């Protein structure tokens, strides 16, 4: 895949990706606090998935 794959998508798909990218950090922080207070296996799994998604956006893999 090329580095500018996001720009080949239709505008509605680019908008969805942009919204998810902007919302990921606040949800990640909320999930971190929730996992520290009430740790369950589902919370740890969700936290790991959100960290992976955040890293993918940060390194521009998505």
Backbone as a printed PyTorch tensor [residue, N CA C, xyz], in Angstrom:
tensor([[[  0.8280,  -1.1860,   0.0000],
         [  0.0000,   0.0000,   0.0000],
         [  0.8680,   1.2430,   0.0000]],

        [[  0.3680,   2.2240,  -0.6720],
         [  1.1420,   3.4530,  -0.7010],
         [  0.9150,   4.2450,   0.5880]],

        [[  1.7580,   5.2000,   0.8160],
         [  1.7020,   5.9880,   2.0420],
         [  0.4650,   6.8820,   2.0900]],

        [[ -0.0600,   7.2860,   0.9430],
         [ -1.1990,   8.1960,   0.8930],
         [ -2.4820,   7.4470,   0.5600]],

        [[ -2.6530,   6.2860,   1.1160],
         [ -3.8320,   5.4640,   0.8600],
         [ -5.1180,   6.1470,   1.3010]],

        [[ -5.0750,   6.8820,   2.3820],
         [ -6.2640,   7.5450,   2.9130],
         [ -6.8720,   8.5020,   1.8930]],

        [[ -6.0580,   9.1210,   1.0720],
         [ -6.5550,  10.1230,   0.1360],
         [ -7.1830,   9.5100,  -1.1040]],

        [[ -7.0810,   8.2150,  -1.2790],
         [ -7.7450,   7.5390,  -2.3950],
         [ -9.1720,   7.1510,  -2.0450]],

        [[ -9.5300,   7.2620,  -0.7930],
         [-10.8700,   6.8810,  -0.3450],
         [-11.8770,   7.9680,  -0.6860]],

        [[-13.1600,   7.6110,  -0.7340],
         [-14.2030,   8.6420,  -0.9160],
         [-14.2020,   9.6130,   0.2550]],

        [[-14.7760,  10.7630,   0.0330],
         [-14.7260,  11.8130,   1.0640],
         [-15.4350,  11.3860,   2.3440]],

        [[-16.5420,  10.6440,   2.2660],
         [-17.2500,  10.2220,   3.4770],
         [-16.3960,   9.2630,   4.2970]],

        [[-15.6010,   8.4060,   3.6330],
         [-14.7350,   7.4790,   4.3620],
         [-13.5760,   8.2300,   5.0170]],

        [[-13.0330,   9.2220,   4.3260],
         [-11.9740,  10.0430,   4.9270],
         [-12.4940,  10.7820,   6.1470]],

        [[-13.7310,  11.2800,   6.0710],
         [-14.3270,  11.9780,   7.2190],
         [-14.5020,  11.0330,   8.4020]],

        [[-14.9350,   9.8020,   8.1410],
         [-15.0910,   8.8240,   9.2240],
         [-13.7480,   8.5210,   9.8780]],

        [[-12.7090,   8.3380,   9.0840],
         [-11.3800,   8.0590,   9.6230],
         [-10.8840,   9.2410,  10.4440]],

        [[-11.1330,  10.4530,   9.9800],
         [-10.7080,  11.6440,  10.7060],
         [-11.4250,  11.7480,  12.0540]],

        [[-12.7170,  11.4580,  12.0750],
         [-13.4710,  11.5080,  13.3290],
         [-12.9420,  10.4680,  14.3110]],

        [[-12.7040,   9.2500,  13.8350],
         [-12.1750,   8.2000,  14.7070],
         [-10.7940,   8.5940,  15.2290]],

        [[ -9.9830,   9.2090,  14.3710],
         [ -8.6410,   9.6300,  14.7850],
         [ -8.7070,  10.6860,  15.8850]],

        [[ -9.6260,  11.6210,  15.7740],
         [ -9.7400,  12.6880,  16.7750],
         [-10.3270,  12.1900,  18.0970]],

        [[-11.1780,  11.1770,  18.0590],
         [-11.8610,  10.6880,  19.2500],
         [-11.0190,   9.6510,  20.0040]],

        [[-10.0280,   9.0740,  19.3530],
         [ -9.2720,   7.9700,  19.9440],
         [ -8.5580,   8.3710,  21.2390]],

        [[ -7.8970,   9.4950,  21.2850],
         [ -7.1350,   9.8810,  22.4770],
         [ -8.0150,  10.1060,  23.7080]],

        [[ -9.1150,  10.8610,  23.6210],
         [ -9.9580,  11.0090,  24.8230],
         [-10.5460,   9.6790,  25.2980]],

        [[-10.9620,   8.8200,  24.3720],
         [-11.5040,   7.5200,  24.7590],
         [-10.4040,   6.6680,  25.3760]],

        [[ -9.1890,   6.7650,  24.8490],
         [ -8.0530,   6.0240,  25.4010],
         [ -7.7650,   6.4520,  26.8360]],

        [[ -7.7870,   7.7380,  27.1020],
         [ -7.5410,   8.2440,  28.4540],
         [ -8.6530,   7.7890,  29.4070]],

        [[ -9.9030,   7.8680,  28.9570],
         [-11.0220,   7.4020,  29.7860],
         [-10.8890,   5.9150,  30.0890]],

        [[-10.5370,   5.1260,  29.0720],
         [-10.4080,   3.6810,  29.2700],
         [ -9.2350,   3.3520,  30.1920]],

        [[ -8.1550,   4.1260,  30.1320],
         [ -7.0210,   3.9220,  31.0300],
         [ -7.4300,   4.1460,  32.4770]],

        [[ -8.1640,   5.2310,  32.7200],
         [ -8.6220,   5.5180,  34.0820],
         [ -9.5870,   4.4300,  34.5560]],

        [[-10.4900,   4.0230,  33.6810],
         [-11.4440,   2.9670,  34.0420],
         [-10.7240,   1.6570,  34.3420]],

        [[ -9.7050,   1.3210,  33.5510],
         [ -8.9680,   0.0780,  33.7660],
         [ -8.1710,   0.1400,  35.0720]],

        [[ -7.6430,   1.2910,  35.4190],
         [ -6.9100,   1.4130,  36.6780],
         [ -7.8380,   1.2920,  37.8890]],

        [[ -9.0820,   1.7790,  37.7620],
         [-10.0170,   1.7380,  38.8830],
         [-10.7520,   0.4020,  38.9890]],

        [[-11.2100,  -0.1170,  37.8620],
         [-11.9970,  -1.3540,  37.8450],
         [-11.4330,  -2.3190,  36.8100]],

        [[-10.3200,  -2.9480,  37.0940],
         [ -9.6950,  -3.8030,  36.0650],
         [-10.4620,  -5.1150,  35.8510]],

        [[-10.9020,  -5.2880,  34.6240],
         [-11.4710,  -6.5590,  34.1980],
         [-10.7490,  -6.9660,  32.9220]],

        [[-10.9240,  -8.2040,  32.5210],
         [-10.2310,  -8.6610,  31.3170],
         [-10.7390,  -7.9230,  30.0800]],

        [[-12.0270,  -7.5850,  30.0440],
         [-12.5650,  -6.8310,  28.9110],
         [-11.9560,  -5.4330,  28.8560]],

        [[-11.8100,  -4.7760,  30.0050],
         [-11.2090,  -3.4440,  30.0400],
         [ -9.7590,  -3.4720,  29.5610]],

        [[ -9.0220,  -4.4750,  29.9750],
         [ -7.6210,  -4.5880,  29.5470],
         [ -7.5460,  -4.8360,  28.0420]],

        [[ -8.4320,  -5.6800,  27.5260],
         [ -8.4740,  -5.9350,  26.0860],
         [ -8.8130,  -4.6640,  25.3090]],

        [[ -9.8390,  -3.9310,  25.7650],
         [-10.2100,  -2.6830,  25.0940],
         [ -9.0830,  -1.6530,  25.1500]],

        [[ -8.4080,  -1.5760,  26.2740],
         [ -7.2920,  -0.6420,  26.4000],
         [ -6.1820,  -0.9990,  25.4140]],

        [[ -5.8740,  -2.2850,  25.3000],
         [ -4.8520,  -2.7140,  24.3460],
         [ -5.2420,  -2.4070,  22.9100]],

        [[ -6.5190,  -2.6210,  22.5780],
         [ -6.9850,  -2.3210,  21.2200],
         [ -6.9210,  -0.8200,  20.9450]],

        [[ -7.2950,  -0.0030,  21.9210],
         [ -7.2400,   1.4500,  21.7320],
         [ -5.8090,   1.9570,  21.6250]],

        [[ -4.9050,   1.3800,  22.4020],
         [ -3.4910,   1.7680,  22.3000],
         [ -2.9610,   1.4070,  20.9140]],

        [[ -3.3090,   0.2190,  20.4250],
         [ -2.8900,  -0.1790,  19.0840],
         [ -3.4460,   0.7390,  18.0110]],

        [[ -4.7150,   1.1160,  18.1450],
         [ -5.3310,   2.0360,  17.1780],
         [ -4.6710,   3.4100,  17.2350]],

        [[ -4.3890,   3.8920,  18.4510],
         [ -3.7420,   5.1930,  18.5950],
         [ -2.3440,   5.1870,  17.9740]],

        [[ -1.5980,   4.1200,  18.2060],
         [ -0.2580,   4.0150,  17.6290],
         [ -0.3280,   3.9550,  16.1060]],

        [[ -1.3170,   3.2270,  15.5760],
         [ -1.4730,   3.1440,  14.1270],
         [ -1.7660,   4.5090,  13.5240]],

        [[ -2.6020,   5.3020,  14.1690],
         [ -2.8670,   6.6640,  13.6810],
         [ -1.6510,   7.5530,  13.8360]],

        [[ -0.9460,   7.4250,  14.9660],
         [  0.2170,   8.2650,  15.2230],
         [  1.3300,   8.0120,  14.2060]],

        [[  1.5570,   6.7470,  13.8600],
         [  2.6020,   6.4020,  12.8980],
         [  2.1180,   6.4410,  11.4520]],

        [[  0.8680,   6.9000,  11.2640],
         [  0.2430,   7.0610,   9.9540],
         [  0.1850,   5.7550,   9.1780]],

        [[ -0.1140,   4.6440,   9.8740],
         [ -0.3400,   3.3770,   9.2050],
         [ -1.7370,   3.3300,   8.6270]],

        [[ -2.6470,   4.1290,   9.2020],
         [ -4.0340,   4.1840,   8.7320],
         [ -4.2560,   5.5480,   8.1060]]])
